[in-house]
Amino acid sequence: MAKILFLLLCFVLPLTIRAQNADERIGRFMSENRWFDLARELKVTPMDSVTPLLHQMAVAMTHHYFNRPDSACIVLGDLLNNNQQELGSNTLGMATLMGINLARTEHYAEAAGLIQSLYDQLTAQNVDSTQTENYRVLAQQYKTYASYGEICKPLHSTGEYRIPMIINNETEQHSLNIDSRINGNETRLLFDTGAGVNIISSQQAKEYGFHLLDAGMPMMGIGMQQGRYALCDTLRIGGMAWANVPFFVVDIQTGNTNADSICKDIPPVIGLPIMLRMKEVQLDFANREFIIPATPTPNPLHESNLLRTDGENLRLAATDKAGNPLCFHFDTGCYYTTLLPKWYNSHKVEVENTGMPDSLRMAGVGGVSITRSYVLPQMEFRIGNGFIVLDSVNVNTGIDLNTGQLKNTAYLNREEDGTIGLDLPEKFSRVIINLKDMYLEAIPYQ
């Protein structure tokens, strides 16, 4: 999904001597998008040592990123109703977050009205269309959803569900699949934690009787493609079922004949919208099944290590062997775990001394990328309470193999240190993805 342009952190607040250090730390974490650090700081910092307005803004941001939209709406509503003058240039950012969180709590009509109002105000101020287009698109999407009633309405009763896990290993890149029925049509789905939307091709959407909506959105990957939203009447997975399920209709095109032929065979993709409805999904690799518990599992960690990004992806906090913090895009739709240019640029000497030079060819939305890379013999990761040593870890330098220039793509410019693919979680006996308390726990084989 496209990212909304946030204008959040251009604030100048009066700082008292007593509050200065805490304010500076919290302000820095917010300006650098360091949401895990911000959440930890708020836990250990007394409220009265932080400027009240800054503290309230920080709380709103953590509620937003750690998937607590009800709480975010309460805090943001108070900020916008009682502190607009003090917010100053931050008002637009806070109002945008309010609209997004209203939609996350299924108040689509209110969300559409607010985002449309922001778009109208920006347009009246002659703000460049590149900064306003996302508001227009988002308002239209929310308006359309509001006209259809409840989106992803559950049709099944509360309870534990166990569904066979299908690991497609016909090619080198394994994938995680699950059987389903879409509008009564049997089909296999790709289970993809890296997909912020459910995805289906135009041909599949036509065959399965989808209702095309008057709402579109650009999709970013290696390049960018336009797509359109559509609804299926019912989606059934095992004993679970939902009505009015949105899918993003797009025919993935890379411009490469071989890659495009592979993309044509990709089944419909189940992404974050359905996983959020499940609240918790356990990937039980030992028994080859998905487990959706009746009640989400209490968090065994002392904090959340998973957050929901602006692009509707999952970001995972982990550490390396030495305990150094790492942030990853969590993507079971990709097989190989890869370290990205952000990590490479901080570890060049280590990589060039221990890694084997290689090249990395990637195909995805909007194009094909061939970059210089290295292969590290192994690397140790800690995910939740689980440790694992992964062999042959790719490091993407982001440097085009042919031109020697840095490539400028959405994938390579991620804020994360890397992407965790399916090859890492499948080394564990079970992986718990909890989207209620936002944590991921990896349980090793005994």
N, C-alpha and C positions, 0 to 999 in steps of 0.2 A: 504494500500500500504506500501511497505517497505520504511523506511526512508533512504535517502542518508546520508552517513557519511560526515559531514561538518568539515573542518579544518579551522575555520574562525578566531579564536580570540586569537591566540598565538602571539600577536604583542607587541612590545615594542617601543613606540614612544617617541621622545624627547619632554618633556613638558616644556613650559615656565611657569614662576611664575604666570602670568596673566591667563593662560589657564588651570592651573592644576586642579582646582576644577571641572570645566565643563568637562574636559577630563576624570577625574576619574569617574564622574557620568555616562557619556555616555559609557565609557568602561565597567563599572560594569553592566549596563543594557544589553549591548550586550553579555557579557560573561555569564550572568544569564538567557538569553533568555527572558528578560522582555520587550517585544516589545511594549506593551501599554505604559509603563513608558518611553521607548525610544522616542516614537512619541510625548508624552507630553513634554519631555525635549527639543526636537528639536524645538518645537513651542515657548517656552519661553526663550530659550538661544540664545543670539546674535551670529551670525555666526563667527564674528571675535574673539569670546572668546573661540573658539574650534580649536584645531590643524586641519588645512585644510584637511589632508588625513583622519583623524579620522571622521571628519564631513561628508565627502563624502561617506565613508563606511557606516556610520549610516543612511544616506539618502537612500543609495542603499538597506539596510536591510529593512527599513520601506516600501519602494516601493514594495519590494518582498513580505513581509508578509501582507500588506494591499491591495494586488491584483491590483497593478498598474504596470503590466509587461512591457508596452511600456516605461514608465519612468525609470523603473529599468534597462532596456537594455541600455538606453542612458547613465545613470550614471555608470553602470558597464563597458560599452564599453570605456568610458573615463578613468576609473581607470586602466583597463587592457592595454590600448594602451599607456598611458602616465605615469603610476606610478608603473610599475611592479617591478622595483628595490626597491622602497620604501615599496611596499606591502610585499615583502619577503615571509614568510611562509603562508601569507594569500592569495597568488595568487591562489592556488588550490580552496579554498572556493569561492572566487569571480568568478572564471571561471566556477565552478559548478553552481552557481546561474545564471550566464549568460546563460548557456545551458538550464536550466529549464525555464527561462523567455522567451528565444527564442521559446521554445515549447509552452508556454502559449500564445504567440502571433502568433502561428500557422506557425512559420518558422521551420518546423520539420527537413528538410534536414540540415539546418545550425546547429540546436541543436544536431542532431545525429553526425555530423562531429566533433563538439567540444567535446561532451561527449566521443566519441570514441577515440579522440586524448588524452584526459586525462587518459582514461583507458590504452591505449598503453604506455603512459609515466610511469604510476604507475607500470604496469607489467614489463617494462624494468628495473625499479628500484628495482624489486623483493619485492614489497610491498605485504603483506599477502593477499591472495585471499578473506578473509572475508571483507577486506576493499575495494576491487576492484570490487567484484561481482555486487554490485548495479549499478556501472557505466556501466558494460557490458550489464546488463539487460535493463537499461534505454536507452542506445544507440540503442539497437535492437528494442525497442518499437518505438522510434522516427523514425528510418529508415523505419519501416513497415508503420507507419502512413504517412510518406512522399510519399510512393509509391501509396497511395490510394487517393491522392488529398485532397480536403477539408474535414475535419472531423467534424461531427455534423453540416452539411450544412443546414441552415434553408430553408424550402420550402414554408413557409407561409409569408404573408405580415405583416408589422408592424401594430400593433393595440392592443386594449385591449381584453384580452381573459378571460372568466369566465368558470370555469370547476367545476362540482359537486364534493364535498368532501365526500368521503365514509369513515366513521369511523367504523372499524370492532370492535365491542364490544362483539363478541360471546364468548371470553375468558376474563379472568381478565386483561390480558395485551392488551389494545386497540392498534390498529395500524391505521395509516393514509394511505388511499388508493385512487387510481385514476384509472379510466378506460382508456384503450388505445388500439391501434392496432399496433402490431409488425409484419412487413412484411405481413400486411393484416390480421393477426390473432388477434382476440379479446382476450384481457387478462387484468387482473387487475394488477396494479403496486403498490408496497410499496414505499411511499414517505419517503425517509430516508436522513435527513441532516447529519447523521453520516457516510454516505458511501462516501468515496473519489472516488469511481468508481461505474458505473452501474453494477449490478450483476445478473447473470442468471445461472440456473443449466444446466448441460450438456444435460439432457433429453429435457429441454425446448429449448435450443439452437438448438438441432437437429430437433425438431418438427417445429420450426419457420424458419428453413432454414438459419441459421447464417453461415458466412464465417469465419472459424478458421484462426487465424493469427499466424505467426511465432514469437510470442512474449509472454512471460510469466512473472509472478511476484509472489513473496510470499505475502500472505495476513496474517496480524497479528490480533489476537484477544486475547482470553484466551490462545490459542496456536498459531500455524502457519500452514498454508496449502499452497500448490502450486496451482496456477491456470493459465489459459491461456486466452489471449484476443481473441475476435471475433467481427465481425461487422455485424450489421443488415442493410439491404438496406434502410428501412424506419421505423421511429417511429412516430406515430401520437397520440397526446394527445389533445382531444377537436379539436379546429380549427387549432392547431399548428402541424407542421410536420418537421422532420429533416432527412437528408440522411447520410449514413455512420456513424452510431452511434456505438461507441465502448462499449462492455460489457465485464465484467470479468467473465469467465466461471469457476465456482467452485461448487462442491457438498459439502456443509458444513457438516463436520463430527465432532462430539463431543466425540465419544466413549461411549455415553450413549444411550441405546436403545430408551427410551422414548423421550429424547431430539432430537435424530436423526429422529424419526417419525414425530415430529413437524416441524423440519427444512425442511423435504421433501415437506411440504404443503406451504412453504413461496413462494409468487409470485415473479416474477422478481422485482428487486430493482432499483429505479431511485435515483441516487445520485448527487454529486456535478457537474459532467460534463454537465448535462442538465440544472440544476439550474443556472449555470454560463451563459448559453446561454439565459436564460430568463431574467437575470440581476436583476429582482426583483420578488419575489413571496410573495403574501399576503395570510396568512392563516386566512380566515374569518370564525371563528368558530360560530359566531352569525347566519350567513346565510348558513353555511355548504357549502362553495365553496372556490376554489382557485382563486385568482385574479392575473393576470399577466398584469400590466398596460402598455400602449403604451409607456409612458415615465416614467423612474424611479422617485420615490418620493424624493424631496429634503430632505436632512438629517435634522430632527428636533433637533438632539443632537448637542452638540458643538464639538464632536469628533467622531471618529470611535470606536465602541465597539465590533467589530467583525474582526477576522483575519483568514487568510488561512495558515494552518500549513504545515510543511514539509511533513507530511503524508497525505496531501490533505483532511484535516478535518477542521471544523469550530470551532474556539475558541471564547468564548463569555466572555466579561468583565461585571461583575455585582457587586452588593454590598449586604451585609446583613443588618439587621435592624439598626445596629449601624453605618452603612456607611463604614464598613471594606471592602476592595476590595476582590473580588472573581473571579477566572477564571474557566470557565466551558467548557467541551466538549459538543457541542450542537448536540443532537442525537434524532431526532424524531422517529428513528427506535427502540428505547428503550422506554418503557412506564414509568418506575419509575425514578424519580430524585434521585440520590444517591451521597452522599459525600464520597470521596475516602481517602485512607490512608494519603495522603499529608495533607488534612484538619484535619483528625482525630488526627494525631500526634501533631498538634498545638493546639488542643482543648480537650485533653484527660480528664482533670478534669471536664470540663463542660459536656462532653458526658457521662462520667461514673456517674455523679451526677444526671443528668436529663433524660438520655436515658434508655430505656428498653432493656436488653440483648436479643439478637436474633441471628439467623444465616441467611446467605444470600447464596442462591444457584443460580448460574448463568451458563448458557450454551451458547457457542458461537464457533466461528471458532477455531478448534483444541482441544477442551476440555470442561470439566465441572469444575467449581470452587465452593467449599463450604467453606465459611469463617465465622469467628465470626463477628457479627455486633451489632449495637444498633439502636433503633428506637427513634428518637426525637419526642416529642409530636407535635411540629410544628416549623416552621422556616419561617422568612419573607425574601423575596428577592425583590430587585429592579432591573428590567430589562428595560433599557432605561429610560423612564419616568413613567413606570408602576410599581406599588407595588402589591405584592400578598403574602398572608400567606398560606403556604402549610402544610397540616397536615401529620403526620406520615412519617417523612423523614428518610430514611435509611442512616446509616453511616457504611461504609465498613472498617474494621480495617486492612484488608489484611492478617490476621492471619488464617492459615488453621485450620479448626475446629477439625480435627483429630490429626494432628501432633503438633499443637501449634507453628509452625514455620511460618515465613513470606513467602508468596507465591511470586514467581518471575514470573510475567506474564506481557505482554505488557499492558493489561488493567489496572492492579493495579499500575503499575509504571508510570502512566501518569503524565505529568507536571501540570495538572489542579487540582483544588480543588475538582472537582466532575463532574458528568455528568447530564446535564439537559435533562430529558426525556419528552415524550409527555404530562405527567400529569401536568406539569407546564404551558406550553403555552396554553393548552386548557382551562385554567381558565380565559383567557383573551377573550375579544370580537374579537380582531384582532391582529395578529402578522405580522409585516412587516420584511421580510428578504431581505435586499438590498445588492447585491453583487457587485454593481458598486461603491458605496461609503463606503461599508463595515460597515453597521450598522444593528442592530436589534432593533425595537421599539415594545413595547407591550402596547396595548391600552385596558384599563379595560372596563368592562360593566358599563354603566351609572347607 
